[in-house]
Structure formats: structure tokens, C-alpha cells
């Protein structure tokens, strides 16, 4: 029989398991983001990446940013790692509540342990929606950070052009402007800085910009996955019970 964990234990275990694969999957995620976004940039480097293909893009990322650059956005995973943990925890709690309510209504002594396909699909949709809404701002900030890492900051050349055009400004004023710009860019290169900038730009709606497609994709995929998982678990459980009962009957006949 499977051990039953509490809500907090499930969250902690899911959080730790999600962190465990990041050393391998985060560079792949950064590489994928660079491939997807390079075709939309007009910079020379991005055009070259588009012509060279996926592997040259990886080499160029490593040469420009080094191995450390492949882990751009890892700060966001302090929260993003809660997403699968939240999803499965919410699903298991909803499942436990639903089965308990069904058992109380039917007044049956036999305990129901599995969901129907439609029930698993509905609970999977609900669980994924809750998890996505909780962590989406961090997901958006992570993608923006990875895009800036792969294509370069869009405003990096702006300070030099501005300082060049201002011929009447003093050297001290120019240096102060450059220091302020560098400080601003360093803040924008952090997850809290990006979140703050997004909120100041458009409020909560800017933080959740693009949540619709993410919900549509994620909710359907999670609902289908959990529905199939429940059906497989039911088949396996019934097969094991039948095997156990057949062994018991064969022993009794002997």
C-alpha cells in the first residue's frame, strides 16, 4: 500500500524533486528559448544563428555568456519549483476529498480508491490552473531574462548613442548617466527587478500577460496526463488484486 503524505510533506518532496533535475534541464531550456527567439530579432548575431542552426547557437551562447549564462533565470525557480508540487498536491487533496464525499453519499463499506476518467480530467484541470496562476509572474520573468541573455539587452547601445549626441554635456554628467544606466540594467537582470518593472509598467495585468495561452496549453496537457495516470493506476491495481486473489484461491484448493 502506498504511503499517504500530508500536504506540507507533499509540497516539500515535490519541491526537492523539481530542483534535482535543473542542472540538466535549465541549460536545455535556455538553449530552446534562444532558438525560438533568435528568428524574431533583427540583430546580426540572431540572423547568423538562424542560418547556422541549433548546434551553432549553443556554441555561440557558450562563447558569449559561458556556462553560467546557460543558467540565466535560475532565481525564478525558487518559486517555479513549487508549480509541479502545487499541481500534484492540489490534485491529491481534491481527489481525497471527492472520494470521501462519494463514499459518504453511497454509504458503502467498500472504499473507493480511484477516479473515473471525467473526474480525473476535471481535477487535473483545476490543479494545473491553481498552480499556473500562483507562479506565472515568475515564469514570465524567467522567459524575459532568458530572452535578454540570448539576444542581448535591447537598450544596450542606447546609452552610448545618447552620450555621444549630447555634445554640450559635461564629462561628470555623462559618467553619472552611464553609472545610473549600468545600475538599472543590473537591477533588470534579476527576477525581482524584472517583476518590479513589469508591475510598474502595467500593474497586475502586465505580470499575467500571456497567461491565457499558458493556461490553455498547460491545463489540457495536465488534465490528460492525470486522467491517463489514474486509468493506468486503476488497471494495475485491479490486475494486482486479481493476481493476489488467484494465488489465495490456489493455496486454499491445495
Order of alpha helices (4+ residues) and beta strands (2+ residues): alpha-alpha-alpha-alpha-alpha-alpha-alpha-alpha-alpha-alpha-alpha-alpha
